């Protein structure tokens, strides 16, 4: 059995990392989002044995909202992978320890996983998050022909006009939601690539948006926001959802999965859009204190565009 070296990633590791992620994750994880991080090698730690790269972990600095309007410096952990030949040797724990050692002045660490037992011994604890509503969906019969809603396909460069609406809708209201850097917005464009962006403008500014797509008969609402400073945020939410409903009805959507923060105004809008959908409690998130405890009591939400 060869010795495994845990070390910072190097440029020559990039092809091996793409191969590792394609094999370790279902569906296969492509490196596209990782590649837009200009500092990705500094943020990535690998394990290597005599056959080459056999493990990885990615620790990305993020700014996440906390209770009482605060913002935390967070070490966001993703892309934890161990090749089959190297499993059962405590390598994931070594990789976690190495990335936490490199976390700098982060207040706490965050990861999302379907295998929480792997991380409990490293000091991580699960937290609940009512992130989505899911269930049967029937077209509510609304007509969005007169609504001032633009549509475009999400890709690189499309989400820039959304920044103010997103930030204002989350500030002081939702914890865990990132204060998105330029890198965060680009990563969101990659994660949401191919979905439809519905955008409401007033006086030349974006006052609300929704990002949605259809997969078979399933309608997915990945993210939405209404600027609370707009003259009528409720009307913004309603017309956006009317536009989504028109497209979903045409596509024959029968069930839905809606990523919506548990805010009163958002709940009211979604009840008219999908009255049979029920809250799903997401328990994939795990937190570990570093310099201090996380202050995330409140309405927690994290969108598909923000995973890492």
N, C-alpha and C positions, 0 to 999 in steps of 0.2 A: 504494500500500500504506500503510494507516494506521499510525500509531505505536501501540505497545502499552504501556500503563501497568501496572506491577505494584504493587499496593497492598493494604492491609488490607481485608477485606470490610466492607461496610456493610449495614445492615438492608434497604435497598432492593434489595440484590443477591440476596436469598434465593430469589425466584421464578426468576430467571435461573440460579442455581446448580442448582436442582432440574431445570430443563430441560436444562442442560448434562450433568448426571450421567445423566439418563434416556437421552440420546443417545450418550454416550461409553462406557457400560459395557454388557456383555452377560453376564448379564441386566441390564436397566436398574437403576440404583442409585437407590433411593428415599431421601429425606432424613430418614426417621423417626429413625434413630439419631443423626444429626447434630443434630436439633432438640432432643433431650433434654439437650444440653450447653448449660448456661446461659451459658457463655463462648465459644460457638461462633464468634462474629464475631472475637473476639480471637485465636482459634486458626486462622482461615482467611485465606488470602491469595488474591486473585484477579488475573487479568490482564484488562484491558479495552481494547478498541479502539473505533473510531468506531461500531461496531454494538452495542456493549455487552460484557458478560462473555464472554470467550472462553477462559478457563483458570482452574484452581483448584488449591489444595493445602491440606490440613488437617493441622496439626501438634498432636497431643494429648499432654500430659504424662502419663506413666504410671510406675508403680513396678513394676519387673520383678525377679524373683529371679535371683541369680547364683550361681556356685560358692561353696562354703564358707559358705553361709547368708547371704550378703550381699544387699542390695537396691540396685538402681541407679535413678537418676532418668533416664528415657528419653524422648526426643522421638520419638513414634510418628507416622509419616507415612502418610496415606491420601488418598483422593479426588483423586488427581492426574489431571486431565483437561484436554485441550486441544481446543477446537472444530476441526472439519475445516478451516475457513477460515484458521486460524492455525497449522497444522502446518508443520513443516519450517523453522522460524525460531529454533530453540533455546529455545523458550518453557518447555518442561518443565525445562530446566536452570536457567533464571532463577527459576522458581518454587521449585525445590529450594533454590537458594542463598538465596532470601528467607526460607523457613521455617527453614533452619538458622541464619540470622542472628537469628531470633526465638526460638531454642531455650533461651535463658537459661542456667541452670546445669546443663542436662542432661549426663549423663556420655557418652552415645552415642545415636545415632539408629537407628531400626529401621523397615523397611518390608517389605511383601510384594507381589510383582509377578510377572506372567507374562512381562514384557519386561525382563529384567535389564540388557540392554545399554544401555537408556535411562539407567541410574543409575550405571554404572561410571565414567563421566567425572566424576561428582560425588563420587567417593571411596567408593562403596558396594561391598561384597564379599558374595558369596553364601555362605550356610552351609547345611549339610544338617541335616535334622531328621526322624527316623523317627517321624512323627506318627500314622500310621494303619496298620491292618492291613486288607487287602481281599482278596476272593475269593469263591468259592462258599460258600453257607451252607445247612445242612440242620438242621431242628429236632432238638435233641439228645434230645427225648423227656421232658424234665424237666417236672414239674407244679408250678406256683407257687400252687395254690389255698390251701395252708396257710401260705404265707409272708406275713409282716406288711408287705406292700408297698402303699403308697398310690399312686394314680395321679391326675394332674390335667394339664390343658393349660397349657403355659407361656404366660404373659402378664405384663403389668405387675404387680408386687407378689408374684409367686409364688416367687421364688428366695431371698427373705430367710432362710428357715430353713436354707438350705444352707451358709451362710457359714463356720461353724466346721468342718464336715466338709471343705469345699474347702480352707481355709487349712491345716488340720493335715495333709491328705494331700499338699500340695505343699511345705510348709516343710522345708528341708534336704534335699529329695529331688529336686526338679525345677527346672531352670533355665528361664528365659524366662517361666514361668508368672507372671502378674501378681499382685501384692498388690492385690486389687480394692477400689477406692473405691466409694462409693455410686453415683457416675456409671458406673463400670465395670459394676456389677451391673445397673443399669437398661439400659445398652446391651446387655448379655448377654440380658436378657429380651426385648428387641426383636429381636435377631438370631436367637434361638431360638424366637420366638413361633410357637405352633401345634404345636410338638413335644410329646411326652408326657414328663412328669416322673414318674419312679418313685422313691419315697422310702421308706427304711427308718427307723423310729423305735424307740428303746429308752428307757424311762424318761422319755418326753416330749421327747426330743431327737433330732434327725436324725443318724444315725450313718453314713449313706451314701445315695447317690442315683445315678441314671442319667437322661440326657436322650436320647431316641431318637425316631425317626420312620420311617415307611415311605413311599417314593416309588415307586409301581409295584411291581415285584418286588425293589426294593433296600431293604435295611434299613440305616439310618444311626444309629450311636451317636455323638452329638455330644460328650458329656462324661460323666464318671463320677468318683466319689470314694468311698472308704471311710475313715472316721475311724480312723487307726492306734491311737488310744487306746481304741477300743471293745473290749469283752471278746473278740470273735472277728471281726476284720475280714474273714477269709477267708469266713466264713459270710455276712457282709453282702454281699460281692461276689457270692457264689454265688446268694443268693436274689434279688438285684436282676437278675442276668442270667437267672435262671429266669423271672422275670416278663416281661422283654423277650422271651425266647424263646417264651413262651406266646402273646403278641400277634403276634409275627412269623410263627409257625406258622399262626395263624388267618388272617393276611393273605397267606399264600402267598409269603413272602420266599424268594428263591433266591440272591441275592448280597448281600454286606455290605461296608460301609465303616465301620471302627471306630476312632474317635479315642481311643487309649489310650496313656498314657506307657509307655515301655519299662522299667518297674520289674518286678522278678522276680515279685512277688505278682500284679501286674496281668497279666503274660504268662501265668502259670499259670492264672488264672481264665479268660482269654479262649481258651486252648487247648481247654478243655472246651466252651466255647460255640461256637467257630468254628475247629475244628482245621485246616481247609484254608486259612484266611486267612494271608496273608504280609505282612511289613512293606513299606511303601511309603516311599521316601525323598523327603520334601518338600524341594524346593530353591527355593521361592519367596521365602524370607526373605533379606533383605540388611541388613547392619550397617555403620555408619560411625562411627569414634571421633570424639568431640567433645572433651571434657576428658580422656578416657583411653580405653584399649582396653576392649572388653566382655569380661567374664569369664563366658563361657557354655559352658565345657567341662563336659560331664556329660550327664545325661539331659535332653534338650531337649523341651519340649512346649508347644503353644499351641493352644487349642481354638477351635471355630467361634464361640463366644460372645465371644471377645476380639479378633477382627479389627476394624479401624477404617477 
